[in-house]
């Protein structure tokens, strides 16, 4: 390995070590202005790149670029990926580390500013990157770049953000530096360490930080108390008669409905969602709580199986008396979602199904609606207490560090998550790397493609186009089942109709962090080779983005599927035009795992092969209907192959969701009086 390759490899290792060491600091900073996932995302991305086992120093940075561009979400993930990619490209021709950084940082800064449009003073990664670029361009070396990046990152503490999610929270983060800028400074410090300069002064400048008063993470002892109470509640809760357990769920439903106006008022302030949407969601939340209550009373969810002793079984070998049923798995950690502040949040489907199974629940509040989460938790605790639930049946925690402490704790026996691929994968990896790995039920990302045959285009173009617009723009495109890709024949009537149909002009999004992440993804799509804007009636990149439709040929998508078929969580969709039935099938095969896939065809169409491919890739396959609007019912399936979820054999919606939080136990040769009630004769 050359000296340059060795330096690049050492810099990668130093960056990974720094990210691991300062992950709590980055997390705490991001809690002030974001989802609190930056530290986890940065460390997780570096760890996934390291796990690839790439030997060469330059190639490690290439692998890192690939991970951040493809897998690490949020606003900053793709931006860091652009920089890592330019460093990798520069390393292929440069003779020294200084040359690698001079060219790579220069080109990376240009790419980041082109996509993110940030300038110095906006409180972003540019505030650390641009000063380092200036130093490198002047001929000064790596150590000087590290000092400049650290000073730039530190300067963001005095800034009010003009871009990114921090702009949404105003002055809340003032006094503490931007986490992305700190993460960027750590990279330059890693390069400095790789050449023998410890950069201690630069490191102190960006890591000796204090959080504003009132923003500290929960104390470790506080989280430990919550875990201890949940652990103490597991057996008393599991022993409750089924009618008493059902009464707990009914009490929660009553609390939600009885306080709907207060809950909805706060939800409107924190999420930008309209009153009608929120009232519908409150109704759904109460309905699913009561649906699980009726299921609990019925008792069939325990899947009782009884085999009496039989000496003649298996050709005379015999069998013992065996009795099997499903039992509560133990305390469940639920990560609330941002886009459904009721149905997938504090008292949403994960909480309802875990409680129905007889498990204590600890909910990690989503920072996008903290006040709503606290009120919902207060109402839940009061309702459960009055209904006779054991102490510790339910609790709310806040902050990423608190949730990671809980996820790693032996007393937590399962976890459920709804959110981004990057955040969910990082948490999944933690759950699986515990001394005692636990099931992690994550619902992550999905583009929910729609495939239209030529016959369907000829027969129903107007209806399909109108339905597509309504479905992909609903809730500003912030639905996990939003159809993000429409595959239609070249020259279709549907494309003509979409080009002529008006689209919503301003679509307020949940918060600016989600908006900025969406806009970054949209920019990469619009700027892709062969892509053209099919229709947009306003500013697609505005404060409240206008809905946008982008068109591209099948050949471009098939040449680079991940670039075009990644989820864009917002009011945009991609129309892909195909020429042949073979291309249609190839496009279906190019999609990774999905929550849903849809077929529009006539009865005469030969689509068996297409349906078979989609069945391999999706949890729910639709014929002639739209995937948004997920019915809460027994036959529902909301979960598919990765990356749409981490456990494709389970669902997070519908009564089958309870199965995630139960585990089978068989009792052999037990006296009847010692058996659980459901297993007695």
C-alpha positions as CSV (number, residue, x, y, z in Angstrom):
1,X,0.0,0.0,0.0
2,X,1.4,3.4,-0.9
3,X,1.9,6.2,1.6
4,X,-1.2,8.0,0.2
5,X,-3.3,4.8,0.4
6,X,-2.1,4.3,4.0
7,X,-3.0,7.9,4.9
8,X,-6.5,7.6,3.4
9,X,-7.1,4.3,5.2
10,X,-5.9,5.8,8.5
11,X,-8.1,8.8,8.0
12,X,-11.1,6.6,7.5
13,X,-10.3,4.7,10.6
14,X,-9.8,7.9,12.6
15,X,-13.1,9.3,11.4
16,X,-14.9,6.1,12.4
17,X,-13.3,6.3,15.9
18,X,-14.2,10.0,16.3
19,X,-17.8,9.4,15.2
20,X,-18.2,6.6,17.7
21,X,-16.6,8.6,20.5
22,X,-18.7,11.8,19.9
23,X,-22.0,10.2,18.8
24,X,-23.7,11.3,22.0
25,X,-22.5,14.9,21.5
26,X,-23.8,14.9,17.9
27,X,-27.0,13.4,19.0
28,X,-27.6,15.9,21.7
29,X,-26.9,18.8,19.3
30,X,-29.3,17.3,16.7
31,X,-32.0,17.0,19.3
32,X,-32.1,20.8,19.4
33,X,-32.9,21.3,15.7
34,X,-33.6,18.0,14.1
35,X,-34.7,14.4,14.7
36,X,-31.8,13.6,16.9
37,X,-30.5,11.0,14.5
38,X,-27.4,12.7,13.0
39,X,-24.9,11.0,15.4
40,X,-26.5,7.6,14.8
41,X,-26.6,8.1,11.0
42,X,-23.0,9.3,10.8
43,X,-21.6,6.5,12.9
44,X,-23.9,3.9,11.3
45,X,-22.8,4.9,7.8
46,X,-19.2,4.7,8.7
47,X,-19.6,1.3,10.3
48,X,-21.5,-0.1,7.3
49,X,-18.7,1.1,5.0
50,X,-16.1,-0.4,7.3
51,X,-18.0,-3.7,7.4
52,X,-17.6,-4.0,3.6
53,X,-14.0,-4.9,4.2
54,X,-12.6,-2.8,1.4
55,X,-8.8,-2.9,1.6
56,X,-7.6,0.2,-0.3
57,X,-7.6,3.6,1.3
58,X,-9.2,5.4,-1.7
59,X,-11.7,2.6,-2.1
60,X,-12.8,2.9,1.5
61,X,-13.9,6.5,0.8
62,X,-15.6,5.3,-2.4
63,X,-17.5,2.7,-0.4
64,X,-18.4,5.4,2.2
65,X,-19.7,7.6,-0.6
66,X,-21.9,4.8,-1.8
67,X,-23.3,4.1,1.6
68,X,-24.2,7.8,2.3
69,X,-25.6,8.4,-1.1
70,X,-27.8,5.3,-1.1
71,X,-28.5,4.4,2.5
72,X,-28.0,7.3,4.9
73,X,-31.1,9.5,4.8
74,X,-32.0,12.9,6.3
75,X,-30.9,16.2,4.9
76,X,-27.2,15.7,5.4
77,X,-26.7,12.1,4.4
78,X,-26.6,12.6,0.6
79,X,-24.6,15.8,1.0
80,X,-21.9,14.1,3.0
81,X,-22.0,11.4,0.3
82,X,-21.3,13.9,-2.4
83,X,-18.2,15.1,-0.6
84,X,-16.9,11.6,0.1
85,X,-17.5,10.8,-3.6
86,X,-15.4,13.7,-4.7
87,X,-12.6,12.8,-2.3
88,X,-12.6,9.3,-3.7
89,X,-12.4,10.6,-7.3
90,X,-9.6,13.0,-6.4
91,X,-7.7,10.2,-4.7
92,X,-7.5,8.2,-7.9
93,X,-5.2,10.7,-9.6
94,X,-3.6,12.7,-6.8
95,X,0.0,12.2,-5.6
96,X,-0.5,13.5,-2.0
97,X,-3.1,13.8,0.7
98,X,-3.0,17.6,0.4
99,X,-3.8,17.2,-3.3
100,X,-6.6,14.8,-2.6
101,X,-8.3,17.2,-0.2
102,X,-7.6,20.3,-2.2
103,X,-9.4,18.9,-5.3
104,X,-11.9,16.7,-3.5
105,X,-13.0,19.4,-1.0
106,X,-13.2,22.0,-3.7
107,X,-15.4,19.8,-6.0
108,X,-17.4,18.5,-3.0
109,X,-18.2,22.0,-1.8
110,X,-19.4,22.9,-5.3
111,X,-21.6,19.8,-5.5
112,X,-23.1,20.4,-2.1
113,X,-23.9,24.0,-2.7
114,X,-25.4,23.2,-6.1
115,X,-27.8,20.7,-4.5
116,X,-28.4,22.3,-1.1
117,X,-27.9,26.0,-2.1
118,X,-26.4,26.8,1.3
119,X,-23.9,29.6,1.9
120,X,-21.6,30.5,4.7
121,X,-23.7,31.9,7.6
122,X,-26.7,29.6,6.9
123,X,-25.7,27.3,9.8
124,X,-25.0,24.2,7.8
125,X,-22.1,21.9,6.9
126,X,-20.9,24.6,4.5
127,X,-19.8,26.8,7.5
128,X,-17.2,24.1,8.3
129,X,-16.5,23.0,4.7
130,X,-16.0,26.4,3.0
131,X,-13.2,27.7,5.4
132,X,-11.4,24.4,5.0
133,X,-11.6,24.7,1.3
134,X,-10.2,28.2,1.4
135,X,-7.2,27.1,3.5
136,X,-6.5,24.2,1.2
137,X,-6.8,26.3,-1.9
138,X,-4.2,28.8,-0.4
139,X,-1.7,26.0,-0.3
140,X,-1.9,25.4,3.5
141,X,-2.1,21.7,4.5
142,X,-4.4,19.3,6.3
143,X,-3.7,20.6,9.8
144,X,-4.7,24.1,8.8
145,X,-7.8,22.8,7.1
146,X,-8.8,21.0,10.3
147,X,-8.4,24.2,12.3
148,X,-10.4,26.2,9.8
149,X,-13.2,23.6,9.8
150,X,-13.3,23.5,13.6
151,X,-13.5,27.3,13.8
152,X,-16.2,27.4,11.2
153,X,-18.2,24.7,13.0
154,X,-17.9,26.5,16.3
155,X,-19.0,29.8,14.7
156,X,-22.4,28.2,13.9
157,X,-23.3,28.4,17.6
158,X,-24.0,32.1,17.2
159,X,-26.1,31.7,14.0
160,X,-29.8,31.5,13.5
161,X,-30.3,28.9,10.8
162,X,-31.6,30.0,7.4
163,X,-31.7,26.5,5.9
164,X,-32.3,23.0,7.2
165,X,-34.7,21.9,10.0
166,X,-33.0,24.3,12.4
167,X,-34.6,27.2,10.5
168,X,-38.0,25.7,11.6
169,X,-37.1,26.0,15.3
170,X,-35.8,29.5,15.2
171,X,-33.5,30.5,18.1
172,X,-33.9,27.2,20.0
173,X,-30.5,25.9,18.9
174,X,-28.6,29.2,19.3
175,X,-25.7,28.8,21.6
176,X,-24.8,25.3,20.3
177,X,-23.1,24.5,17.0
178,X,-24.7,22.8,14.1
179,X,-24.3,19.0,14.3
180,X,-23.6,18.6,10.6
181,X,-20.8,21.2,10.8
182,X,-19.3,19.5,13.8
183,X,-19.4,16.2,11.9
184,X,-17.7,17.8,9.0
185,X,-15.0,19.2,11.2
186,X,-14.4,15.8,12.7
187,X,-13.6,14.5,9.2
188,X,-10.8,17.1,8.8
189,X,-9.5,16.3,12.2
190,X,-9.4,12.6,11.2
191,X,-7.3,13.5,8.2
192,X,-5.0,15.6,10.3
193,X,-4.6,12.7,12.8
194,X,-3.8,10.4,9.8
195,X,-0.6,12.4,9.1
196,X,0.5,12.5,12.8
197,X,-1.1,15.8,14.0
198,X,-3.5,15.0,16.8
199,X,-5.4,18.3,16.2
200,X,-6.3,18.4,19.9
201,X,-7.0,22.2,19.8
202,X,-9.4,21.7,16.9
203,X,-11.0,18.8,18.5
204,X,-11.6,20.7,21.8
205,X,-13.1,23.6,19.8
206,X,-16.0,21.4,18.5
207,X,-16.5,18.9,21.3
208,X,-16.3,20.8,24.5
209,X,-19.9,22.0,24.2
210,X,-22.7,22.9,26.5
211,X,-26.4,22.6,25.7
212,X,-28.9,25.4,26.3
213,X,-30.6,25.2,29.7
214,X,-33.5,22.9,29.7
215,X,-32.3,20.8,26.7
216,X,-30.3,18.2,28.5
217,X,-30.9,14.5,27.7
218,X,-32.9,12.6,30.4
219,X,-30.5,11.3,33.1
220,X,-29.5,7.6,32.7
221,X,-31.0,6.9,36.1
222,X,-34.4,8.3,34.8
223,X,-34.4,5.9,31.9
224,X,-33.3,3.1,34.1
225,X,-36.3,3.8,36.4
226,X,-38.7,3.6,33.4
227,X,-37.1,0.2,32.3
228,X,-37.3,-1.1,35.9
229,X,-41.0,-0.2,36.1
230,X,-41.8,-1.8,32.8
231,X,-39.9,-5.0,33.8
232,X,-41.8,-5.1,37.0
233,X,-45.2,-4.7,35.2
234,X,-44.6,-7.4,32.6
235,X,-45.9,-10.4,34.7
236,X,-48.9,-8.6,36.4
237,X,-50.0,-7.2,33.1
238,X,-49.6,-10.6,31.4
239,X,-51.7,-12.2,34.2
240,X,-54.7,-9.9,33.8
241,X,-57.8,-11.6,32.6
242,X,-58.5,-10.9,28.9
243,X,-61.5,-8.8,29.6
244,X,-59.5,-6.6,31.9
245,X,-56.7,-6.3,29.3
246,X,-59.3,-5.3,26.7
247,X,-60.7,-2.7,29.1
248,X,-57.3,-1.0,29.1
249,X,-57.5,-0.5,25.4
250,X,-61.1,0.7,25.5
251,X,-60.0,3.2,28.2
252,X,-57.2,4.5,25.9
253,X,-59.7,4.9,23.0
254,X,-62.1,6.8,25.2
255,X,-59.2,9.1,26.3
256,X,-58.2,9.9,22.7
257,X,-61.8,10.6,21.6
258,X,-62.7,12.5,24.7
259,X,-59.7,14.9,24.3
260,X,-59.7,15.1,20.5
261,X,-60.0,18.9,20.3
262,X,-57.1,19.6,22.6
263,X,-54.9,16.9,20.9
264,X,-55.8,18.1,17.4
265,X,-55.1,21.8,18.2
266,X,-51.5,21.0,19.3
267,X,-51.0,18.6,16.4
268,X,-52.0,21.4,13.9
269,X,-49.4,23.7,15.5
270,X,-46.6,21.1,15.4
271,X,-47.2,19.2,12.1
272,X,-48.9,21.6,9.5
273,X,-51.5,18.9,8.9
274,X,-55.0,20.1,8.3
275,X,-57.9,19.7,10.8
276,X,-59.8,17.2,8.6
277,X,-56.8,14.9,8.2
278,X,-56.1,14.9,11.9
279,X,-59.7,14.3,12.9
280,X,-59.7,11.3,10.5
281,X,-56.5,10.1,12.1
282,X,-57.9,10.4,15.7
283,X,-60.9,8.3,14.6
284,X,-58.6,5.7,13.1
285,X,-56.5,5.6,16.3
286,X,-59.5,5.1,18.5
287,X,-60.9,2.5,16.1
288,X,-57.8,0.4,16.1
289,X,-57.5,0.5,19.9
290,X,-61.1,-0.9,20.1
291,X,-60.4,-3.4,17.3
292,X,-57.6,-4.8,19.3
293,X,-59.8,-4.8,22.5
294,X,-62.4,-7.0,20.7
295,X,-59.6,-9.3,19.5
296,X,-58.2,-9.7,23.0
297,X,-61.6,-10.5,24.4
298,X,-62.0,-13.2,21.7
299,X,-58.8,-14.8,22.8
300,X,-58.1,-16.6,19.4
301,X,-54.9,-14.5,19.0
302,X,-53.1,-16.9,21.4
303,X,-53.3,-19.7,18.7
304,X,-53.9,-22.5,21.2
305,X,-52.8,-25.9,20.1
306,X,-53.3,-29.0,22.2
307,X,-51.9,-32.5,21.4
308,X,-52.9,-35.1,24.0
309,X,-50.5,-37.9,24.8
310,X,-50.7,-40.7,22.2
311,X,-48.7,-43.9,22.5
312,X,-49.5,-44.9,19.0
313,X,-48.2,-41.6,17.4
314,X,-45.4,-41.9,14.8
315,X,-45.6,-45.6,14.2
316,X,-45.8,-46.5,17.8
317,X,-43.0,-44.2,19.1
318,X,-45.6,-42.2,20.8
319,X,-45.8,-38.5,21.9
320,X,-46.2,-36.7,25.2
321,X,-48.9,-34.3,26.2
322,X,-48.0,-31.0,24.5
323,X,-49.9,-27.7,24.8
324,X,-48.8,-24.6,23.0
325,X,-49.9,-21.0,23.0
326,X,-48.6,-17.5,22.3
327,X,-47.4,-15.5,25.3
328,X,-46.4,-11.8,25.7
329,X,-42.8,-11.2,24.6
330,X,-41.9,-8.6,27.3
331,X,-41.5,-4.8,27.4
332,X,-41.7,-3.3,23.9
333,X,-39.9,-0.1,22.8
334,X,-41.9,1.9,20.2
335,X,-40.3,4.6,18.1
336,X,-43.1,7.1,17.1
337,X,-43.4,8.3,13.5
338,X,-43.4,11.9,12.3
339,X,-46.1,11.7,9.6
340,X,-48.9,10.1,11.6
341,X,-48.9,12.0,14.9
342,X,-51.8,9.8,16.2
343,X,-52.1,6.5,14.3
344,X,-48.3,5.8,14.3
345,X,-47.3,7.7,17.3
346,X,-47.8,7.5,21.1
347,X,-51.1,5.6,21.0
348,X,-50.8,4.3,17.5
349,X,-50.9,0.8,16.1
350,X,-47.5,-0.4,17.5
351,X,-48.6,0.6,21.0
352,X,-52.1,-0.8,20.6
353,X,-50.9,-4.2,19.3
354,X,-48.1,-4.5,21.9
355,X,-50.5,-3.7,24.8
356,X,-53.1,-6.1,23.3
357,X,-50.4,-8.8,23.4
358,X,-50.0,-8.1,27.1
359,X,-46.7,-6.2,27.1
360,X,-45.6,-3.0,28.8
361,X,-44.8,-0.3,26.3
362,X,-42.1,2.4,26.3
363,X,-42.7,5.0,23.6
364,X,-39.8,7.2,22.3
365,X,-41.5,10.5,21.4
366,X,-40.9,11.9,17.9
367,X,-39.2,15.4,18.1
368,X,-41.5,16.6,15.4
369,X,-44.5,16.8,17.8
370,X,-43.1,16.8,21.4
371,X,-46.0,18.7,23.0
372,X,-48.6,16.4,21.4
373,X,-46.6,13.4,22.5
374,X,-46.5,14.6,26.1
375,X,-50.2,15.3,26.3
376,X,-51.1,12.0,24.7
377,X,-48.8,10.2,27.2
378,X,-50.4,12.0,30.2
379,X,-53.8,11.1,29.0
380,X,-52.7,7.5,28.5
381,X,-51.1,7.1,31.9
382,X,-54.2,8.5,33.6
383,X,-56.6,6.3,31.6
384,X,-54.6,3.2,32.3
385,X,-54.2,3.9,36.0
386,X,-58.0,4.4,36.4
387,X,-58.6,1.2,34.4
388,X,-56.5,-0.8,36.8
389,X,-53.3,-1.3,34.8
390,X,-50.1,-2.2,36.8
391,X,-47.7,0.6,37.3
392,X,-45.1,0.7,34.5
393,X,-47.6,-0.5,31.9
394,X,-46.9,2.6,29.8
395,X,-44.2,5.3,29.7
396,X,-42.9,8.0,27.4
397,X,-39.2,8.9,26.9
398,X,-37.6,11.6,24.9
399,X,-34.3,12.0,23.2
400,X,-32.1,9.7,21.1
401,X,-29.7,8.9,23.8
402,X,-32.6,7.8,26.1
403,X,-34.0,5.6,23.3
404,X,-30.6,4.0,22.5
405,X,-30.1,3.3,26.2
406,X,-33.5,1.6,26.2
407,X,-32.9,-0.3,23.0
408,X,-29.6,-1.7,24.3
409,X,-31.1,-2.7,27.7
410,X,-31.7,-6.4,28.4
411,X,-35.2,-5.7,29.8
412,X,-36.5,-4.5,26.4
413,X,-37.5,-7.6,24.5
414,X,-38.7,-6.1,21.1
415,X,-38.8,-2.8,19.3
416,X,-41.0,-1.2,16.6
417,X,-40.1,1.7,14.3
418,X,-41.6,3.7,11.5
419,X,-39.4,6.1,9.7
420,X,-36.4,6.5,7.3
421,X,-34.3,3.7,5.9
422,X,-31.1,5.1,7.4
423,X,-32.5,5.7,10.9
424,X,-34.3,2.3,11.0
425,X,-31.3,0.4,9.7
426,X,-29.0,2.0,12.3
427,X,-31.5,1.0,15.1
428,X,-31.9,-2.5,13.6
429,X,-28.2,-3.0,13.7
430,X,-28.1,-2.0,17.4
431,X,-30.9,-4.4,18.2
432,X,-29.2,-7.2,16.4
433,X,-25.7,-6.5,17.9
434,X,-26.9,-6.7,21.5
435,X,-25.6,-9.6,23.6
436,X,-29.2,-10.8,23.5
437,X,-30.4,-9.8,20.0
438,X,-34.1,-8.9,19.9
439,X,-36.7,-8.6,17.1
440,X,-36.8,-5.2,15.5
441,X,-39.9,-4.5,13.5
442,X,-39.0,-1.5,11.3
443,X,-41.2,0.0,8.6
444,X,-38.7,2.0,6.5
445,X,-38.9,3.3,2.9
446,X,-41.0,2.4,-0.2
447,X,-41.8,4.0,-3.5
448,X,-44.9,1.9,-4.1
449,X,-44.7,1.6,-7.9
450,X,-47.7,1.6,-10.2
451,X,-47.6,-0.4,-13.5
452,X,-50.0,0.5,-16.3
453,X,-50.5,-1.7,-19.4
454,X,-51.2,-0.3,-22.9
455,X,-54.7,-1.7,-22.7
456,X,-55.4,0.0,-19.4
457,X,-54.0,3.3,-20.7
458,X,-56.3,3.1,-23.7
459,X,-59.3,2.3,-21.6
460,X,-58.9,4.4,-18.4
461,X,-56.3,7.1,-18.9
462,X,-58.4,9.9,-17.4
463,X,-59.3,8.0,-14.3
464,X,-55.8,6.7,-13.7
465,X,-54.2,10.1,-14.2
466,X,-56.7,11.8,-11.8
467,X,-56.3,9.0,-9.2
468,X,-52.5,9.2,-9.4
469,X,-52.5,12.9,-8.7
470,X,-54.8,12.6,-5.8
471,X,-52.8,9.7,-4.3
472,X,-49.2,11.1,-4.7
473,X,-50.1,14.6,-3.5
474,X,-52.3,13.6,-0.5
475,X,-50.8,14.8,2.8
476,X,-48.1,16.6,0.7
477,X,-46.8,13.2,-0.4
478,X,-45.7,12.4,3.2
479,X,-47.3,8.9,3.3
480,X,-45.4,5.7,3.4
481,X,-47.8,4.3,0.7
482,X,-47.5,7.2,-1.6
483,X,-47.2,6.0,-5.2
484,X,-43.9,7.6,-6.1
485,X,-43.4,5.9,-9.5
486,X,-45.8,5.4,-12.3
487,X,-44.7,3.1,-15.1
488,X,-46.6,3.8,-18.3
489,X,-46.3,3.1,-22.1
490,X,-44.3,5.7,-24.1
491,X,-46.6,8.2,-25.7
492,X,-49.4,7.2,-23.3
493,X,-52.6,9.1,-22.9
494,X,-51.9,9.1,-19.2
495,X,-48.7,11.2,-19.6
496,X,-50.6,13.6,-21.8
497,X,-53.3,14.0,-19.2
498,X,-50.8,14.5,-16.4
499,X,-49.0,17.1,-18.5
500,X,-52.3,19.0,-18.8
501,X,-53.7,18.6,-15.3
502,X,-53.2,21.3,-12.7
503,X,-51.1,20.3,-9.6
504,X,-51.2,21.8,-6.1
505,X,-49.1,25.0,-5.9
506,X,-48.1,25.1,-2.2
507,X,-47.9,22.1,0.0
508,X,-46.8,22.8,3.6
509,X,-44.7,19.9,4.9
510,X,-44.5,18.4,8.4
511,X,-41.3,20.3,9.2
512,X,-38.4,21.9,7.5
513,X,-36.1,18.9,8.2
514,X,-38.3,16.6,6.2
515,X,-38.8,19.3,3.6
516,X,-35.1,19.9,3.1
517,X,-34.4,16.1,2.9
518,X,-37.1,15.8,0.3
519,X,-35.8,18.8,-1.7
520,X,-32.3,17.3,-1.7
521,X,-33.7,14.1,-3.2
522,X,-35.8,15.9,-5.7
523,X,-32.8,18.0,-6.9
524,X,-30.8,14.8,-7.6
525,X,-33.8,13.5,-9.6
526,X,-34.5,16.6,-11.6
527,X,-30.8,17.0,-12.4
528,X,-30.4,13.4,-13.5
529,X,-29.5,12.6,-17.1
530,X,-32.6,12.3,-19.2
531,X,-35.0,13.6,-16.6
532,X,-37.5,16.4,-17.4
533,X,-40.2,18.1,-15.4
534,X,-43.5,16.9,-16.8
535,X,-45.6,19.3,-14.8
536,X,-45.2,21.8,-11.9
537,X,-47.4,24.8,-11.4
538,X,-45.2,26.6,-8.8
539,X,-41.9,26.6,-7.0
540,X,-41.0,22.9,-6.5
541,X,-38.1,24.0,-4.2
542,X,-40.0,26.7,-2.3
543,X,-40.7,27.0,1.4
544,X,-44.0,25.1,0.8
545,X,-43.0,23.1,-2.3
546,X,-45.3,22.9,-5.3
547,X,-46.2,19.4,-6.4
548,X,-44.0,18.1,-9.2
549,X,-44.1,15.3,-11.8
550,X,-40.8,14.2,-13.4
551,X,-40.5,12.1,-16.6
552,X,-37.7,9.7,-17.6
553,X,-37.2,6.9,-20.1
554,X,-37.0,3.3,-19.0
555,X,-33.5,2.9,-20.3
556,X,-32.2,5.5,-17.9
557,X,-33.8,3.9,-15.0
558,X,-32.6,0.4,-15.9
559,X,-29.1,1.7,-16.2
560,X,-29.1,3.2,-12.6
561,X,-32.2,2.0,-10.7
562,X,-31.2,3.3,-7.3
563,X,-30.7,6.9,-8.5
564,X,-34.2,7.1,-9.9
565,X,-36.2,4.7,-7.7
566,X,-35.2,5.9,-4.2
567,X,-38.1,7.2,-2.1
568,X,-38.7,11.0,-2.3
569,X,-40.8,11.7,0.8
570,X,-42.9,14.6,-0.4
571,X,-45.2,15.9,-3.2
572,X,-43.3,14.6,-6.2
573,X,-43.5,11.5,-8.4
574,X,-41.7,10.0,-11.3
575,X,-43.3,8.9,-14.6
576,X,-41.2,6.2,-16.3
577,X,-42.1,5.4,-20.0
578,X,-41.4,2.0,-21.4
579,X,-41.5,0.7,-25.0
580,X,-41.9,-3.1,-24.6
581,X,-43.5,-5.6,-22.3
582,X,-40.0,-6.9,-21.6
583,X,-39.0,-3.4,-20.3
584,X,-42.1,-3.3,-18.2
585,X,-41.1,-6.5,-16.5
586,X,-37.5,-5.4,-16.2
587,X,-38.6,-2.2,-14.4
588,X,-40.6,-4.3,-12.0
589,X,-37.6,-6.4,-11.3
590,X,-35.4,-3.3,-10.8
591,X,-37.4,-2.2,-7.7
592,X,-36.2,-3.3,-4.3
593,X,-38.7,-4.5,-1.6
594,X,-41.9,-2.4,-1.3
595,X,-44.8,-2.0,1.0
596,X,-47.1,-2.0,-2.1
597,X,-47.1,-2.4,-5.8
598,X,-50.1,-1.7,-8.1
599,X,-51.2,-3.0,-11.5
600,X,-53.6,-1.3,-13.8
601,X,-54.6,-3.7,-16.6
602,X,-57.7,-5.1,-18.4
603,X,-59.0,-8.6,-17.9
604,X,-57.5,-9.6,-21.2
605,X,-53.9,-8.5,-20.4
606,X,-51.2,-11.1,-19.9
607,X,-49.7,-9.9,-16.6
608,X,-49.2,-13.1,-14.7
609,X,-45.4,-12.7,-14.9
610,X,-45.6,-9.1,-13.8
611,X,-47.8,-10.0,-10.8
612,X,-45.5,-12.8,-9.9
613,X,-42.5,-10.4,-9.8
614,X,-44.4,-7.8,-7.8
615,X,-45.5,-10.5,-5.4
616,X,-41.9,-11.3,-4.7
617,X,-41.2,-7.6,-4.0
618,X,-44.2,-6.2,-2.1
619,X,-46.3,-7.0,0.9
620,X,-49.5,-5.8,-0.7
621,X,-50.3,-6.0,-4.4
622,X,-53.2,-4.0,-5.7
623,X,-55.3,-4.3,-8.9
624,X,-56.8,-1.1,-10.2
625,X,-56.8,0.8,-6.9
626,X,-54.4,3.2,-5.1
627,X,-52.2,2.2,-2.2
628,X,-52.9,5.3,0.0
629,X,-55.6,4.6,2.6
630,X,-54.5,1.6,4.6
631,X,-57.5,-0.2,6.0
632,X,-57.1,-1.5,9.5
633,X,-58.5,-5.0,9.3
634,X,-57.7,-8.6,9.7
635,X,-56.4,-9.3,6.2
636,X,-54.2,-6.2,5.9
637,X,-50.5,-6.5,5.2
638,X,-48.3,-3.4,5.8
639,X,-44.8,-4.6,5.5
640,X,-42.7,-6.1,2.7
641,X,-39.1,-7.2,1.8
642,X,-36.3,-4.9,2.8
643,X,-35.9,-2.0,2.7
644,X,-39.6,-1.4,3.0
645,X,-39.4,-3.3,6.4
646,X,-37.0,-5.3,8.4
647,X,-39.3,-8.2,9.0
648,X,-41.3,-9.0,5.8
649,X,-43.3,-11.8,7.4
650,X,-45.0,-9.3,9.7
651,X,-47.4,-6.4,9.4
652,X,-47.6,-3.1,11.4
653,X,-51.3,-2.5,10.5
654,X,-54.3,-4.7,11.1
655,X,-55.0,-7.3,13.8
656,X,-52.1,-9.6,12.6
657,X,-49.8,-6.9,14.0
658,X,-50.2,-8.4,17.4
659,X,-48.2,-11.4,16.3
660,X,-45.0,-9.4,16.4
661,X,-45.2,-9.1,20.2
662,X,-46.0,-12.7,21.1
663,X,-43.8,-15.7,21.3
664,X,-44.8,-19.4,21.4
665,X,-44.3,-21.5,24.5
666,X,-45.1,-25.2,24.7
667,X,-45.9,-27.0,28.0
668,X,-45.1,-30.7,28.1
669,X,-46.7,-33.1,30.6
670,X,-47.9,-30.4,33.0
671,X,-50.6,-31.0,35.5
672,X,-53.8,-29.2,34.4
673,X,-53.9,-26.9,37.4
674,X,-50.4,-25.7,36.5
675,X,-51.2,-24.7,33.0
676,X,-52.2,-21.3,31.7
677,X,-56.0,-21.1,31.6
678,X,-56.3,-21.3,27.9
679,X,-54.4,-24.6,27.8
680,X,-56.5,-26.5,30.3
681,X,-59.0,-29.2,29.3
